[in-house]
Amino acid sequence: MIIQESGPQINEAAISAIEQMLKIKLPQDYKDFLMRNNGGRPTNGWVFHFYDAHHKKADSSVINDFYILHEEETAKYDDIRYVYKSLLHSGQIPQGLLPIADDPGGNIIFVCASEIDCDCGYVHGRVFFGNHEQQDPVTGYIALSPVADSFADFLHRLQAA
């Protein structure tokens, strides 16, 4: 996969500082991705398949953009911290569920960056599809469907459209 329009190169020290600030722990495979390709837009369409837990059916989506981890927080739609804080403060996601990408319809792909696994299925490193038009009836958060057990597995599952 070729990614264009990536953010400025970022290193381990900058990632650690952001982890401390946000009180999260990024999975190593996602950190490696950020240090190689700090976000950006994949060329062509990259499709992923998942089971939509809300509608109880097989579904698929396309990666539009991977969010960028800017060292200084911005108010841009592609800034991980900005999107994370906006969703967290509006009560749409729990602490530690980090937005990492979106699809053309505005749905969000998340990775669990909570320092501890939660009993609600948010296992550290797991990747989720978040349907921004649906809410979980129990938590009120964005409706989530598991996509992959790790970010590396998620990348491996992407298929050229």
N, C-alpha and C positions, 0 to 999 in steps of 0.2 A: 504494500500500500504506500502510495506517495502522498505526503501531506504538505500542503502549501499554506501560506499565511500563518505560520507558527509564531508564537510569541518569542520574546528574547530568551536566549539560552539561560537556563537556571541550573544551579548546582545543589549539592546535598545540604550545604549549610543554609541556603535560602529556604529550602524545603523544610528543614528542621525548625527554623524560626517560625515559619507559617504554621507548622503542626502545633507548636507550643501556643501560638496566639489563638488558634481555633480550637485547641484542646482535642485534637484528632491524631490518629496514627495512620498514615498512608501505607497501603500494602507496598511491599518492595517492587513488585512488577509494575505497579502504576508509577512509582517514583522513577524507575528506570525509563519508562515511556516519557515522562515529563522532561527528564534530562536529555533524552534524544530528540523528542518532538514536543516542545512545550505548546500543546494544543494545536489548533489549525484545522484546515478544511481538507478532508481527503479528496483526491481527484477521483472522478467517476463516482458511481454510487456503490456504497458498501452496505450490504444487507445483512441483517441478523434476524434469526428466527427465535421465537419464544412461545411459551404457553401463557396466554392472557388469563391470569387468575381471576380477574373481575368478570370477564365475559365467558370464562370457561371454554376457550377454544384456542386453537393454534393461530398464531399471528406472526407478523414480521414488520420490520421497520428499516429505515436507512439512516446512517450517520450523516448528519448535516455538518456539524462542527464539533470538534473536541474543544472544551473550554481551556483558556490560557491561565496559567498561574503567574500573574504579574507580581513582582516583588513589592511594588507599591499598589495598594488597592485603588481600583478605578471604579467608575460607575458605568461600566460597559457590560453589555449583555453576554460577552464572552469571558468575563473575569470570574474565575471560580469563586473567589472570596465574596464578590458582590452578589452573585447568584445564590450562593450558600446562605449568606446572612439574610438576604431578602426572603428566601423560602423558610428559613428557620424562624425569623422574627414574625412572619405572618402565620406561623403555626401549621405550615403545609408539610413539614418534614421533622423528624426527630433529630436531636444532636447526633452528629457523627455520620449522617447519611449525606455524602458529598456528591453534588452534581458534577459530572465530568464531561457530558456531551449532550447534544440535543438532536432531534430529528426535524425534518422540514415542517411538521405540524405543531412544533413547539413542545412536544413531549420531551422528557428529560431522562437521560441515562445516569444512574447513580452507582457509586461504589461505597460499600460500608467501610468507613474509616474510623469507626468507634474503637476506642482502645480496648474495650472488652466486648465479647459477644453478648448480645441481648437474647432473652428468652423468646423474643417475638419474631425470630427468623432473620434478624439483621446480623448475619455472621460476618466477622471481619474479612474483608477482601471480596465478598460476594458482589456481583453486579446485578442491578435491577433496572427494569424499564418502568418509568413512572408516567402514567397516563394523567396529564394535567387537567383533564376534563372530568375525572372520576375521583371520588374520595373513598377511603377505606371506611366502612360503616362503623367499625369499632373505635379506631383511633382518630378519624377525621383527617388523617394525612392523605397526601396524594396516593392513589391506588397503585400498588407496586406488583410487578410480576418478576420473579427471578429469571435471569437470562443466562448467567454463567457463575461457576463457583469461584472464579478468579478473573482478574483483568486480563492476564495472559490467555486464559481460556476464551474469554470474550473476543480478543483480537484474533485468536485462532479460528473462531466460528464465523467471522465476517467473510462474506462472499461477494465477489464483484457482481454488480447488477447486470 
